Amino acid sequence: MPTLPNNKKGSSPHSLEARVRTTFATARTESTKLVEEVDAHINSAQTTLARIKEQHETNRSDLSARLQADEEKIYALCAAYSPLFDDVVHQRIQRVDTMKAIAHASDVETRKSRKRLMEKAKTSLDDAREKHKLAMDASGLVKHYKALVLAL
């Protein structure tokens, strides 16, 4: 802040002129200092901006290079594992088809087995009915012979 000269009232025109010169000289020095400080600040800001821009460019080129390298790795992995994926898919399809065939064959076998079981059960029931009928006929015959024997 510029220093202001004394406000002492002097009667001489030299003293007023001296005060004006002193005030202008102080104002010139202060403005020169202010201009130098602003120049220094502007230079510092420009240096900082240049450094930030350089870092940004470096980071951008590094990032671009890394992205390119990662993209190449991904394509390489996809190319390397693509046949494996195809093999796995085909194996899975074959296993599913095999399991469907086994399930269908099992269903057919179950139906055939059930049919055989029903036929055996029917045959067993028919045999049991026949034996029961024979037993009843034999019981009737025994009663008839018994009645004959008693009647004699």
C-alpha positions as CSV (number, residue, x, y, z in Angstrom):
1,M,0.0,0.0,0.0
2,P,1.5,3.3,-0.9
3,T,2.4,5.6,1.8
4,L,0.8,8.9,1.7
5,P,2.7,12.0,2.5
6,N,1.9,14.1,5.5
7,N,-1.0,16.4,5.2
8,K,0.9,19.2,7.0
9,K,-0.1,22.4,5.6
10,G,2.9,24.1,4.3
11,S,2.9,27.6,2.8
12,S,5.6,27.0,0.2
13,P,4.8,25.9,-3.3
14,H,8.0,23.8,-3.1
15,S,6.7,21.7,-0.4
16,L,3.5,20.9,-2.3
17,E,5.6,20.1,-5.4
18,A,7.9,17.9,-3.2
19,R,4.9,16.1,-1.8
20,V,3.4,15.5,-5.3
21,R,6.8,14.2,-6.5
22,T,7.0,11.9,-3.5
23,T,3.5,10.7,-4.0
24,F,4.0,10.0,-7.7
25,A,7.4,8.3,-7.0
26,T,5.8,6.1,-4.4
27,A,2.9,5.3,-6.7
28,R,5.4,4.4,-9.5
29,T,7.4,2.1,-7.2
30,E,4.2,0.5,-5.9
31,S,2.8,0.0,-9.5
32,T,6.2,-1.4,-10.7
33,K,6.2,-3.9,-7.7
34,L,2.6,-4.8,-8.5
35,V,3.4,-5.3,-12.2
36,E,6.4,-7.5,-11.3
37,E,4.3,-9.5,-8.8
38,V,1.5,-10.0,-11.4
39,D,4.1,-11.0,-14.0
40,A,5.6,-13.5,-11.6
41,H,2.1,-14.9,-10.8
42,I,1.2,-15.1,-14.5
43,N,4.5,-16.9,-15.3
44,S,3.9,-19.2,-12.4
45,A,0.4,-20.0,-13.5
46,Q,1.6,-20.5,-17.1
47,T,4.3,-22.9,-15.9
48,T,1.8,-24.8,-13.8
49,L,-0.7,-25.0,-16.7
50,A,2.1,-26.2,-19.0
51,R,3.2,-28.9,-16.5
52,I,-0.4,-30.0,-16.0
53,K,-1.0,-30.2,-19.8
54,E,2.2,-32.2,-20.2
55,Q,1.1,-34.6,-17.4
56,H,-2.3,-34.9,-19.0
57,E,-0.8,-35.7,-22.4
58,T,1.5,-38.2,-20.8
59,N,-1.3,-39.9,-18.9
60,R,-3.5,-39.9,-21.9
61,S,-0.9,-41.6,-24.1
62,D,-0.1,-44.1,-21.3
63,L,-3.8,-44.8,-20.9
64,S,-4.2,-45.2,-24.7
65,A,-1.3,-47.6,-24.8
66,R,-2.6,-49.6,-21.9
67,L,-6.1,-49.8,-23.4
68,Q,-4.6,-51.0,-26.7
69,A,-2.5,-53.6,-25.0
70,D,-5.5,-54.8,-22.9
71,E,-7.6,-55.0,-26.0
72,E,-5.0,-57.1,-27.8
73,K,-4.8,-59.4,-24.8
74,I,-8.6,-59.8,-24.7
75,Y,-8.6,-60.6,-28.4
76,A,-5.8,-63.1,-28.0
77,L,-7.6,-64.8,-25.1
78,C,-10.9,-65.0,-27.1
79,A,-9.0,-66.5,-30.0
80,A,-7.2,-69.0,-27.8
81,Y,-10.3,-70.1,-25.8
82,S,-12.9,-70.0,-28.7
83,P,-12.2,-73.6,-29.7
84,L,-12.4,-74.7,-26.1
85,F,-15.8,-73.0,-25.8
86,D,-17.0,-74.6,-29.0
87,D,-15.8,-78.1,-27.7
88,V,-17.5,-77.6,-24.4
89,V,-20.8,-76.6,-26.1
90,H,-20.7,-79.6,-28.4
91,Q,-19.9,-81.9,-25.5
92,R,-22.7,-80.4,-23.5
93,I,-25.1,-80.9,-26.4
94,Q,-24.0,-84.5,-26.8
95,R,-24.5,-85.2,-23.1
96,V,-27.9,-83.6,-23.1
97,D,-28.9,-85.7,-26.1
98,T,-27.5,-88.8,-24.5
99,M,-29.5,-88.2,-21.3
100,K,-32.6,-87.6,-23.3
101,A,-32.1,-90.9,-25.1
102,I,-31.5,-92.7,-21.8
103,A,-34.6,-91.1,-20.3
104,H,-36.7,-92.1,-23.3
105,A,-35.2,-95.7,-23.3
106,S,-35.9,-95.9,-19.6
107,D,-39.5,-94.7,-20.1
108,V,-39.9,-97.4,-22.8
109,E,-38.3,-100.1,-20.5
110,T,-40.5,-99.0,-17.6
111,R,-43.7,-99.4,-19.8
112,K,-42.5,-102.8,-21.0
113,S,-41.7,-103.9,-17.4
114,R,-45.1,-102.6,-16.2
115,K,-46.8,-104.6,-19.0
116,R,-44.9,-107.8,-18.1
117,L,-45.8,-107.3,-14.4
118,M,-49.5,-106.8,-15.2
119,E,-49.4,-109.9,-17.4
120,K,-47.8,-111.9,-14.6
121,A,-50.2,-110.6,-12.0
122,K,-53.2,-111.5,-14.3
123,T,-51.7,-115.0,-14.8
124,S,-51.2,-115.4,-11.0
125,L,-54.8,-114.2,-10.3
126,D,-56.1,-116.6,-13.0
127,D,-54.1,-119.5,-11.5
128,A,-55.4,-118.6,-8.0
129,R,-59.0,-118.5,-9.2
130,E,-58.5,-121.9,-10.9
131,K,-57.0,-123.4,-7.7
132,H,-59.9,-121.9,-5.7
133,K,-62.4,-123.3,-8.1
134,L,-60.7,-126.7,-8.0
135,A,-60.6,-126.5,-4.2
136,M,-64.4,-125.7,-4.1
137,D,-65.1,-128.5,-6.5
138,A,-63.0,-130.8,-4.4
139,S,-64.8,-129.7,-1.3
140,G,-68.2,-130.3,-3.0
141,L,-67.0,-133.8,-4.1
142,V,-65.8,-134.6,-0.6
143,K,-69.1,-133.6,0.9
144,H,-70.9,-135.7,-1.8
145,Y,-68.8,-138.8,-1.1
146,K,-69.2,-138.3,2.6
147,A,-72.9,-138.2,2.1
148,L,-72.7,-141.3,0.0
149,V,-70.6,-143.1,2.5
150,L,-72.9,-142.2,5.3
151,A,-75.9,-143.2,3.3
152,L,-74.5,-146.7,2.8
